[in-house]
């Protein structure tokens, strides 16, 4: 009984505490109460620090000035303030610690609005957080004393040491060397740091802090991205050597970005060039870097550093002659596979742009250069469009992407052609945003369309353009001569919702062009000579990628076939069986329509066409092997009945007659051969032909039936197959 009484007493005391807690909760202002509940996991979760600079919170977190002091916050206000800070410390949904978020709206963060003990309370909850991912200090830190800022940095260092933070950004804070020492001390000697990205822009006051920055780099074994920017102060040789050595020793670093740093050229030469260079950095990004030695530095890096795969050069300060030399290096010796170059007409002249684009142009090497041009007026846009016209006419072959920006005017993509050595890239996609009617009036639009007539453009994006009736007529005129265009995007233009159905007319014209293209490619009943003249013509084949060629050839079989089936390593036996299976599953037209052209097509001709698509020739007998019941059964388990109608309808149309047909039409079959020819049976193949690679057919057009009959026939012998 005594134990029961004690238990009741404890329960009563607990209930009283809960009632007191409820009374205290009800006394909180509604805004504070809502914030506390959200920090506690109720309602919409919070991923960033709450903004305590809002009017409803200023009573408890006032702005520090001459008349306001933290000592004036007492009693109930002090309790509310403490309740908010405790809720922040215990919140388990915060993913980003942004110092400026908590007092948002000022160009500087006054960390003195919280005492040292209050910052200790708030930041303590992040030390072992598995949720926290990013820390950002994007404004200068001000305080009553330097000691407060140093203490704050020391606490951030502890968080970097023990939490799951992967991103640290320090921008515009100009920390002292002592602050950097406190930050680095949290990482020094600990190899379990999760830090992967470090961005430092105007982050230190004097170069004496650089050695502590180097300590942070050396103490982050997972660091992949390093950004250094807007460091205008001179860096002495000792500090530069320490920083470059840290870059060389960082084996995990993949990306280095330098933005407006006067010592950038010297750092690159020390860290990325020479025998003892960093060998892990794959992406280099430079912005607004200028130096007399910059051109020589870039040429050396592009030639001697095989690790660099992507290089981004934006608004570099170099002379036209230096740009010309850089273009020649990219054309002849550069190892990087992607090189993005950005120009700004405010700082760069047209001669630099043109000199670079022309000197980088190559007739035998795939394009690697992406060019961005920022324009401010129509004259500059006109010059950029002139450059685009030269690219469309293939006068300049160096560009893989051209982006001329006046609110993103032009984007141009050039894709490699089949990856073969010695073949230049082919223009495939073009995004063009024309917002000025003056450009149309000046004839730029017509000139661009004229440039599109004789190339291999397949995708044209005109979304967000301001185009009128005349522009529509010009575009429809282009579609009458350019059969390679497969897609035109006019969304978000007046044509998209025009009552006369301009968008529908464009789509219908594209569909008709596709049919005409297939017809001209010889996949509908046309004469044999014209078929192979077009299929084997280099220009026609380059209009489609290899998988697209197969899709066109297989269009009469299955609208979904192609793509992943066709590679150089794919066995054509398996491909044919897969096509038949897809057709049987209902993803193809009716079997009655699956007939080859009896006037033009033979199995030998199919072998030549499919061999062209596969990239290597093969004998027509392989097609029989692929559709044989026994061989297909090895690849597809189950019934093989789906093959019968396909073989009968399709292969009969190519002159592969059954034994029943031979018995029904013996005279016609005998006439088809010469006097000395032995008619083949069902189990016979031409022994002389089996090991002969199919030769390209004659390109003579419109052969008459008499000419065909006069051709000498090949001698055949009987080959028994056991």
Helices and strands as residue ranges (DSSP letters): H 2-27, H 30-39, G 55-57, G 70-72, H 75-90, E 96-98, H 99-102, E 108-110, G 111-113, H 116-124, E 134-137, E 140-142, H 146-162, E 167-171, H 177-185, E 197-201, G 207-209, H 210-218, E 225-231, H 237-249, E 255-261, H 264-271, E 283-287, H 294-304, E 310-314, H 320-332, E 338-344, H 350-359, E 369-374, H 378-392, E 399-405, E 410-415, E 426-432, H 437-441, H 444-451, E 459-461, H 469-479, E 487-489, H 502-520, H 528-535, H 538-542, H 546-553, G 554-556, G 563-565, H 572-582, I 583-587, G 591-593, H 603-614, H 621-627, H 629-635, H 642-646, I 647-651, H 652-652, H 659-664, H 666-671, H 705-710
